Amino acid sequence: MSRHNAKDAAQTLRRMAEMMEAGLETKTEPFPENAVAFAKILDELRALDADDLEGRLVIGGFVDHPYGPEEQRCQECIYFLVHRRWCDLPELSVPVEPHWWCRLWKI
């Protein structure tokens, strides 16, 4: 998806927002506490079909609001590209809103 244009990204972002607003249940827990747990989630994502957007949201644990006691958000994550509003983690590689969160959040 990283090679898609701005129109594709906007459409994908809209689809993602609609799925979450409709109550899509995602795997926010367990949060990966170490590199092994993080790698296991990445392996699950790699096993998905390249076009499985819903699967990426579910396995990634996406929510459309800040999450956890520290109210973490995509905009504080190391993978967030500010000017593109994009998650640059290769296994996700999707547009995101700054106030969203996923369990692959990393500082």
Stockholm file with secondary structure:
# STOCKHOLM 1.0

chainA/1-107         MSRHNAKDAAQTLRRMAEMMEAGLETKTEPFPENAVAFAKILDELRALDADDLEGRLVIGGFVDHPYGPEEQRCQECIYFLVHRRWCDLPELSVPVEPHWWCRLWKI
#=GR chainA/1-107 SS CTTCCHHHHHHHHHHHHHHHHTTCCCCCCSCCCSHHHHHHHHHHHHTSCTTCHHHHHHHHTCBSSCBTTTTBCGGGSTTEETTTTEECCTTTCEECCTTCBCTTCCC
#=GC SS_cons         CTTCCHHHHHHHHHHHHHHHHTTCCCCCCSCCCSHHHHHHHHHHHHTSCTTCHHHHHHHHTCBSSCBTTTTBCGGGSTTEETTTTEECCTTTCEECCTTCBCTTCCC
//
